[in-house]
Amino acid sequence: MRWNGLPSARPSPPGPSSPSAGEPVLDPGTRADLARCRVVYLSVTEQAVAGRINGGKRPLLAGGLSDWTRIYELRRPLYEELAGLHIDTSNRPMDSIADDVVAWTLRGQNTHD
Protein backbone atom coordinates (compact mmCIF):
# COMPACT_ATOMS: atom_id res chain seq x y z
CA MET A 1 0.00 0.00 0.00
CA ARG A 2 1.37 3.39 -0.98
CA TRP A 3 1.44 6.15 1.61
CA ASN A 4 -1.00 8.90 0.70
CA GLY A 5 1.15 11.75 2.04
CA LEU A 6 3.03 12.28 -1.22
CA PRO A 7 1.38 14.16 -4.06
CA SER A 8 2.27 11.43 -6.55
CA ALA A 9 0.87 8.63 -4.42
CA ARG A 10 -2.69 7.45 -4.66
CA PRO A 11 -4.89 7.96 -1.59
CA SER A 12 -5.12 4.99 0.74
CA PRO A 13 -8.41 3.90 2.24
CA PRO A 14 -8.89 5.06 5.83
CA GLY A 15 -8.75 2.54 8.61
CA PRO A 16 -6.34 0.30 10.39
CA SER A 17 -4.50 -0.69 7.22
CA SER A 18 -3.44 2.91 6.49
CA PRO A 19 0.21 3.52 7.33
CA SER A 20 1.19 6.22 9.79
CA ALA A 21 4.24 7.70 11.49
CA GLY A 22 7.35 5.87 10.24
CA GLU A 23 5.48 3.20 8.31
CA PRO A 24 5.52 4.84 4.86
CA VAL A 25 9.27 4.26 4.60
CA LEU A 26 8.62 0.50 4.64
CA ASP A 27 6.81 0.64 1.29
CA PRO A 28 9.21 0.32 -1.69
CA GLY A 29 7.03 2.53 -3.88
CA THR A 30 6.93 5.26 -1.28
CA ARG A 31 10.71 5.01 -0.84
CA ALA A 32 11.07 5.46 -4.60
CA ASP A 33 8.90 8.58 -4.40
CA LEU A 34 10.86 9.90 -1.41
CA ALA A 35 14.17 9.29 -3.20
CA ARG A 36 13.14 12.03 -5.64
CA CYS A 37 12.38 14.45 -2.79
CA ARG A 38 14.36 16.38 -0.25
CA VAL A 39 14.06 14.37 2.96
CA VAL A 40 15.01 15.40 6.48
CA TYR A 41 15.60 12.62 9.00
CA LEU A 42 14.82 13.78 12.53
CA SER A 43 16.23 11.26 14.98
CA VAL A 44 16.10 10.93 18.74
CA THR A 45 18.15 8.85 21.16
CA GLU A 46 16.69 6.00 23.15
CA GLN A 47 17.23 7.96 26.36
CA ALA A 48 15.39 11.02 25.04
CA VAL A 49 12.45 9.05 23.64
CA ALA A 50 11.92 6.96 26.80
CA GLY A 51 9.98 9.69 28.58
CA ARG A 52 7.95 10.53 25.51
CA ILE A 53 6.48 7.08 24.94
CA ASN A 54 5.73 5.89 28.46
CA GLY A 55 2.00 5.60 29.09
CA GLY A 56 1.16 6.39 25.48
CA LYS A 57 -1.55 4.80 23.39
CA ARG A 58 0.58 3.67 20.48
CA PRO A 59 -0.20 0.03 19.67
CA LEU A 60 3.18 -0.56 18.02
CA LEU A 61 4.87 0.55 21.24
CA ALA A 62 2.80 -1.47 23.69
CA GLY A 63 6.03 -3.06 24.93
CA GLY A 64 7.54 0.34 25.65
CA LEU A 65 11.14 1.20 24.94
CA SER A 66 12.09 -2.28 23.78
CA ASP A 67 9.46 -2.09 21.01
CA TRP A 68 10.65 1.39 20.01
CA THR A 69 14.27 0.21 19.85
CA ARG A 70 13.39 -2.83 17.75
CA ILE A 71 11.33 -0.80 15.28
CA TYR A 72 13.90 1.98 15.10
CA GLU A 73 16.78 -0.40 14.42
CA LEU A 74 14.79 -2.01 11.57
CA ARG A 75 13.88 1.32 9.97
CA ARG A 76 17.02 3.36 10.66
CA PRO A 77 18.94 2.19 7.55
CA LEU A 78 15.99 3.22 5.37
CA TYR A 79 15.78 6.66 7.00
CA GLU A 80 19.53 7.14 6.59
CA GLU A 81 19.43 6.06 2.95
CA LEU A 82 16.70 8.53 2.03
CA ALA A 83 17.71 11.58 4.04
CA GLY A 84 19.62 14.47 2.62
CA LEU A 85 19.85 15.97 6.09
CA HIS A 86 20.00 14.20 9.46
CA ILE A 87 19.30 16.09 12.68
CA ASP A 88 19.42 14.56 16.16
CA THR A 89 16.51 16.20 17.99
CA SER A 90 17.21 14.61 21.37
CA ASN A 91 18.41 17.69 23.22
CA ARG A 92 17.80 20.59 20.90
CA PRO A 93 15.11 23.27 20.97
CA MET A 94 12.56 23.07 18.18
CA ASP A 95 13.48 26.57 16.95
CA SER A 96 17.08 25.48 16.42
CA ILE A 97 15.99 22.36 14.54
CA ALA A 98 13.64 24.41 12.35
CA ASP A 99 16.43 26.91 11.64
CA ASP A 100 18.70 24.09 10.46
CA VAL A 101 16.02 22.70 8.16
CA VAL A 102 15.27 26.15 6.71
CA ALA A 103 18.98 26.86 6.16
CA TRP A 104 19.45 23.51 4.41
CA THR A 105 16.41 24.19 2.26
CA LEU A 106 17.61 27.65 1.31
CA ARG A 107 21.03 26.30 0.32
CA GLY A 108 19.14 24.28 -2.28
CA GLN A 109 20.78 20.94 -1.76
CA ASN A 110 18.58 18.30 -3.29
CA THR A 111 20.07 15.14 -1.91
CA HIS A 112 22.36 13.67 0.68
CA ASP A 113 24.84 16.17 2.08
RAQUI-V752167 format. One record per residue. N is the residue number from 0. RES is the residue in one letter. SS is DSSP state (a for helix, b for strand, c for the rest). OMEGA is omega in radians with two decimals (* if undefined). Layout:
# RAQUI-V752167
N RES SS OMEGA
N RES SS OMEGA
This chain:
# RAQUI-V752167
0 M c -3.13
1 R c 3.09
2 W c -3.06
3 N c -3.14
4 G c 3.13
5 L c -3.12
6 P c -3.08
7 S c -3.10
8 A c 3.09
9 R c 3.12
10 P c 3.08
11 S c 3.09
12 P c 3.10
13 P c 3.08
14 G c -3.02
15 P c -3.13
16 S c 3.14
17 S c 3.14
18 P c 3.10
19 S c 3.11
20 A c -3.08
21 G c -3.06
22 E a -3.11
23 P a -3.11
24 V a 3.13
25 L a -3.10
26 D c -3.12
27 P a 3.12
28 G a 3.11
29 T a 3.08
30 R a 3.11
31 A a 3.08
32 D a -3.12
33 L a 3.14
34 A a 3.11
35 R c -3.09
36 C c 3.01
37 R c -3.02
38 V c 3.05
39 V b 3.12
40 Y b 3.10
41 L b -3.11
42 S b 3.10
43 V c 3.12
44 T c 3.09
45 E a -3.13
46 Q a -3.12
47 A a -3.09
48 V a -3.07
49 A a -3.13
50 G a -3.11
51 R a -3.04
52 I a -3.14
53 N c 3.10
54 G c -3.13
55 G c -3.13
56 K c 3.14
57 R c -3.07
58 P a -3.14
59 L a -3.12
60 L a -3.13
61 A c 3.12
62 G c 3.09
63 G c -3.03
64 L a 3.14
65 S a 3.07
66 D a 3.13
67 W a -3.11
68 T a 3.13
69 R a -3.13
70 I a -3.12
71 Y a -3.13
72 E a 3.09
73 L a -3.04
74 R a -3.03
75 R a 3.13
76 P a 3.12
77 L a 3.10
78 Y a -3.10
79 E a 3.14
80 E a -3.04
81 L a -2.95
82 A c 2.98
83 G c 3.12
84 L b 3.11
85 H b 3.11
86 I b 3.02
87 D b -3.07
88 T c -3.00
89 S c -3.03
90 N c -3.12
91 R c 3.08
92 P c -3.12
93 M a -3.14
94 D a 3.14
95 S a 3.11
96 I a 3.13
97 A a 3.12
98 D a 3.13
99 D a 3.13
100 V a 3.13
101 V a -3.14
102 A a 3.11
103 W a 3.14
104 T a -3.12
105 L a 3.08
106 R a 3.04
107 G c 3.09
108 Q c -3.09
109 N c -3.09
110 T c -3.05
111 H c 3.03
112 D c *
